[in-house]
Amino acid sequence: MIDPHVHLRDWNHSEKETVKHGIDIAYKAGLDAIFEMPNTDPPLTSRKAIMERLEFADKEIKELGLTGKFFHGLYAGITKDPEQVKEIVATYNELFPRVVGIKMFAGHSTGNMGIIHEDEQEKTYKTLASLGYKGVLAVHCEHEASLCPKLWHPDAPITHSHARPEIAEEVSVKDQIHFAKMADFKGTLHVCHVSTVGALKEIYKEHEIKITCGVTPHHCMLDHSHVSSGNGILLKMNPPLRHKDTAEQLQKYLKKGIITWIETDHAPHTKKDKVHHHASGIPGIPYYPHFIKWLVEEGVSKELIDALTHDNIVKEFGIDIKNTHREPNYDLADEYEFDAFEKIR
């Protein structure tokens, strides 16, 4: 199995998560590979930083005794600067498949990677097209102008869902599709962690571009009710949890094979960061085996599970990674204090 969307932190945020721990947990969860996101600190937005990260990851994999047994890939991050995009495309061409693709944040993010204005996004697609980029462009879709930050209040964690409404994701998805078409973008537009039915329906209209999408276990299994009770602040993430009927619809589309693949968006923080600094992001990898087990219990075929967790991923990225079907360790989740995840377990 492959998790194509994880945040391993480390470097200046090793208190949140480390490359070694993240890969160790991933391997024990039955995964054969992870693809790491670039909004680290410092960010993976230059060839130099990317090379340092790959060398660092290789050292940690070797210390774990997993060399040749586990694949670590990463996305290179882009900014609104065309010259930086040019460097990143050259780095992708040089270092693929370890650099699996390119990541764009259509909203604020760490390391100056937020490309928040529509004209900047349109220009980025034109730049990628002019450079002949044909790989995967993974996009975090939240339309900045549609966000309502004044609605957020930490004493009522549910307000995070109001501050980042469904329309923000849906508008951004429409924008990315439009800009990709207008630029004659030849790569694959991947919409990360889809959390709304409206966005999903927009993705699966007839388009003249290649487009894929992923869904997380938490957006399928958790909803507003989990945020409204207990330690709801611990379940703050971007995009936020939605209504129960939305989660159930995502489950339905996943079981039908309409969604391209599953991705955890593993993004750990310390409890202090969650409770006192209201950080967005939750751990996902330790709960992944339980989600797959649930799909099996729901009658999803082995063929579809293989497609959602491996086959569709290797096909779209063009990376040869063996699916070992190893039995996972289901005790991994015990170290995390999220009562709401009992539904995933």
C-alpha positions in Angstrom: 0.0 0.0 0.0 1.0 3.6 -0.6 0.1 6.8 1.3 0.6 9.5 -1.3 0.0 12.5 1.1 1.9 12.8 4.4 3.6 15.6 6.4 6.6 14.3 8.2 7.7 17.6 9.8 11.2 17.1 11.4 14.0 19.7 11.0 12.7 22.8 12.8 9.6 20.9 13.9 10.9 17.6 15.1 8.8 17.9 18.2 5.7 17.3 16.1 7.0 14.4 14.0 10.2 13.1 12.6 11.0 11.4 9.3 12.3 8.3 11.1 9.2 7.9 13.3 6.8 8.6 10.5 8.4 6.1 8.2 8.7 3.5 11.0 5.0 3.9 11.8 4.1 3.8 8.1 6.0 0.5 7.6 4.4 -1.0 10.7 1.0 0.1 9.3 1.6 -2.1 6.3 2.6 0.6 3.9 5.2 0.1 1.3 5.7 3.8 0.4 4.8 7.4 1.4 4.9 10.6 -0.6 5.9 13.6 1.6 4.5 17.1 1.3 6.9 20.0 0.9 5.6 22.5 3.5 8.3 21.5 6.0 10.4 24.1 7.9 12.5 25.0 6.0 10.3 24.2 2.9 11.2 22.0 0.0 11.1 24.8 -2.6 14.7 24.6 -4.0 16.9 21.8 -5.4 19.3 22.3 -2.5 16.6 21.7 0.2 15.1 18.8 -1.7 18.5 17.1 -2.0 19.1 17.6 1.7 15.7 16.1 2.5 16.3 13.0 0.3 19.7 12.4 1.8 18.3 12.8 5.3 15.4 10.4 4.6 17.8 7.8 3.1 19.9 8.0 6.3 16.9 7.5 8.5 15.6 4.6 6.3 19.0 2.9 6.6 19.0 3.3 10.4 15.6 1.6 10.5 16.9 -1.3 8.4 14.4 -0.5 5.6 16.7 0.3 2.7 15.2 -1.5 -0.3 12.1 -2.3 1.6 10.4 1.1 1.8 10.0 3.9 -0.8 10.2 7.5 0.4 9.2 10.1 -2.2 8.4 13.8 -1.9 6.6 16.6 -3.7 8.6 19.7 -4.6 6.8 22.9 -3.6 6.2 25.8 -5.9 5.7 29.5 -5.3 4.3 32.3 -7.5 7.8 33.1 -8.8 8.1 31.8 -12.4 11.9 31.4 -12.0 11.4 29.2 -8.9 8.9 27.1 -10.7 11.4 26.7 -13.5 14.0 25.4 -11.0 11.5 23.0 -9.5 10.4 21.5 -12.8 14.1 21.0 -13.6 14.6 19.3 -10.2 11.6 17.1 -10.9 13.0 16.1 -14.3 16.4 15.3 -12.7 15.2 13.5 -9.6 12.1 11.7 -10.5 10.9 9.2 -9.2 12.2 10.3 -5.7 10.6 13.7 -6.5 7.2 12.3 -7.3 5.5 15.5 -8.4 4.8 19.2 -7.6 2.6 20.6 -4.9 0.7 23.9 -5.1 -1.2 25.5 -2.2 -4.1 27.6 -3.5 -4.1 29.4 -0.2 -1.7 30.4 2.6 0.9 27.8 3.6 4.3 27.5 5.3 7.4 28.6 3.3 5.8 31.2 1.0 4.1 28.5 -1.0 0.6 29.9 -0.9 -0.4 31.0 -4.4 -3.6 32.7 -3.3 -4.7 35.1 -6.1 -6.4 33.8 -9.3 -4.1 35.7 -11.6 -1.0 34.1 -9.9 -2.6 30.6 -10.2 -3.4 31.1 -13.8 0.2 32.3 -14.5 1.6 29.2 -12.7 -0.3 26.8 -14.9 0.9 28.7 -18.0 4.5 28.5 -16.7 4.2 24.8 -16.0 2.7 24.2 -19.5 5.4 26.3 -21.2 8.1 24.2 -19.4 6.4 21.0 -20.7 5.7 19.6 -17.3 3.7 16.4 -17.6 3.8 15.0 -14.0 1.4 15.2 -11.2 0.4 18.7 -9.8 -1.2 18.1 -6.4 -3.3 21.1 -5.3 -4.7 22.0 -1.9 -7.9 23.7 -3.1 -9.3 26.4 -0.8 -10.3 29.7 -2.4 -8.8 32.4 -0.1 -11.4 35.0 -0.8 -14.2 32.6 0.2 -12.7 31.9 3.6 -14.3 33.7 6.6 -11.6 33.8 9.3 -13.6 36.2 11.5 -16.1 33.3 12.2 -13.4 31.2 13.9 -13.3 31.0 17.7 -11.2 28.5 19.6 -13.8 28.1 22.3 -16.2 26.7 19.7 -14.1 24.5 17.5 -17.0 23.8 15.2 -16.6 27.4 13.9 -13.5 26.3 12.0 -15.9 24.6 9.6 -17.8 27.8 9.2 -14.7 29.8 8.7 -13.6 27.5 5.9 -16.9 26.7 4.2 -17.5 24.1 1.5 -17.9 26.8 -1.1 -14.2 27.7 -0.6 -13.1 24.2 -1.8 -15.7 24.1 -4.6 -14.7 27.5 -6.1 -11.0 26.6 -5.9 -11.6 23.3 -7.7 -13.5 25.0 -10.5 -10.7 27.6 -10.7 -7.9 25.0 -11.0 -9.7 23.1 -13.7 -10.4 26.2 -15.7 -6.8 27.5 -15.4 -5.4 24.1 -16.4 -7.6 24.0 -19.5 -6.8 27.5 -20.5 -3.1 26.9 -20.2 -3.3 23.6 -22.1 -1.7 21.9 -19.1 -0.5 18.4 -20.0 0.2 17.1 -16.6 -2.3 15.5 -14.1 -4.2 17.8 -11.9 -4.7 16.1 -8.5 -7.2 17.6 -6.1 -6.0 16.7 -2.6 -8.2 15.6 0.3 -11.6 16.3 -1.3 -14.1 17.0 1.5 -17.3 18.1 -0.3 -19.7 16.4 -2.7 -19.8 19.6 -4.8 -16.1 19.5 -5.5 -16.2 15.8 -6.3 -19.0 16.3 -8.8 -17.1 19.1 -10.4 -14.0 16.9 -10.7 -15.9 14.1 -12.5 -17.5 16.3 -15.2 -16.2 15.8 -18.7 -12.9 17.6 -18.9 -10.2 18.0 -21.5 -7.5 17.6 -18.9 -6.2 14.7 -16.8 -7.6 15.0 -13.2 -7.6 12.8 -10.1 -8.6 13.2 -6.5 -8.0 11.7 -3.1 -10.1 11.4 0.1 -8.9 10.9 3.7 -10.2 8.4 6.2 -11.1 11.3 8.6 -13.3 13.1 6.0 -15.1 9.8 5.4 -15.6 8.7 9.0 -15.7 11.8 11.1 -18.1 14.8 11.0 -19.3 18.0 12.8 -20.6 16.0 15.7 -17.1 14.9 16.7 -15.8 18.5 16.7 -18.8 19.7 18.8 -18.1 17.4 21.7 -15.1 16.6 23.9 -11.7 17.7 22.7 -13.0 19.0 19.4 -10.0 21.3 19.1 -7.8 18.3 18.5 -9.8 17.6 15.3 -9.1 20.9 13.6 -7.7 20.4 10.1 -7.8 22.0 6.7 -10.1 21.4 5.0 -12.3 21.0 8.1 -14.7 18.2 8.9 -18.1 18.5 7.2 -21.7 17.4 7.9 -22.5 13.8 8.5 -24.4 13.4 5.3 -21.4 14.7 3.4 -19.1 12.1 5.1 -21.6 9.4 4.2 -21.7 10.5 0.6 -17.9 10.4 0.4 -18.0 6.9 1.7 -20.5 6.0 -1.0 -18.3 7.5 -3.8 -15.2 5.7 -2.4 -16.9 2.3 -2.4 -18.1 2.8 -6.0 -14.5 3.5 -7.1 -15.3 7.0 -8.2 -12.5 8.5 -6.0 -9.0 7.8 -7.4 -7.2 6.9 -4.2 -7.1 7.2 -0.4 -4.6 9.6 1.3 -4.3 10.1 5.0 -2.9 13.7 5.1 -0.9 12.6 8.1 -0.1 15.9 9.9 0.9 15.5 13.6 1.3 18.3 16.1 2.1 18.4 19.8 -0.9 18.5 22.1 0.3 22.0 23.2 0.2 23.2 19.5 -3.4 21.8 19.1 -4.8 23.1 22.4 -3.0 26.4 22.9 -2.0 27.4 19.4 -4.9 25.8 17.5 -2.8 24.2 14.9 -4.5 22.5 12.0 -3.7 18.9 11.2 -4.1 15.4 12.7 -2.1 12.1 12.6 -3.5 9.7 10.0 -1.1 6.9 9.3 -1.7 4.9 12.6 -5.5 4.8 11.8 -5.1 3.8 8.1 -5.1 0.0 8.7 -8.4 0.3 10.6 -10.0 2.2 7.8 -8.9 -0.4 5.3 -10.3 -3.1 7.6 -13.6 -1.2 7.7 -13.8 -1.1 3.9 -13.3 -4.9 3.9 -16.0 -5.3 6.4 -18.3 -3.1 4.3 -17.9 -5.6 1.4 -15.4 -3.6 -0.8 -13.6 -5.9 -3.1 -9.9 -6.7 -2.8 -9.5 -5.4 -6.4 -11.0 -2.0 -5.5 -9.0 -1.7 -2.3 -5.8 -2.5 -4.2 -6.8 0.2 -6.7 -7.5 2.8 -4.0 -4.3 2.1 -2.0 -1.8 1.2 -4.7 -2.7 0.5 -8.4 -4.2 3.9 -9.2 -1.3 5.6 -7.5 1.5 3.8 -9.3 -0.4 4.3 -12.6 -0.9 8.0 -12.3 2.6 8.8 -11.0 4.4 6.3 -13.2 6.4 4.9 -10.3 7.1 1.1 -9.9 6.4 0.3 -6.3 5.6 -3.3 -5.2 2.4 -3.9 -3.2 3.6 -6.4 -0.5 0.2 -6.8 1.2 1.9 -7.0 4.6 -0.3 -7.5 7.7 -0.3 -4.2 9.7 0.1 -3.7 13.4 -3.3 -2.5 14.6 -1.9 -1.3 18.0 -0.2 1.8 16.4 -3.1 4.1 17.2 -2.9 3.5 20.9 -0.3 6.2 21.4 -2.7 8.9 20.1 -5.4 10.5 22.3 -8.2 11.1 19.9 -11.4 9.5 21.2 -13.2 10.4 18.0 -11.0 8.0 16.1 -12.7 5.1 17.8 -15.1 5.3 14.8 -12.2 4.7 12.4 -10.8 1.9 14.6 
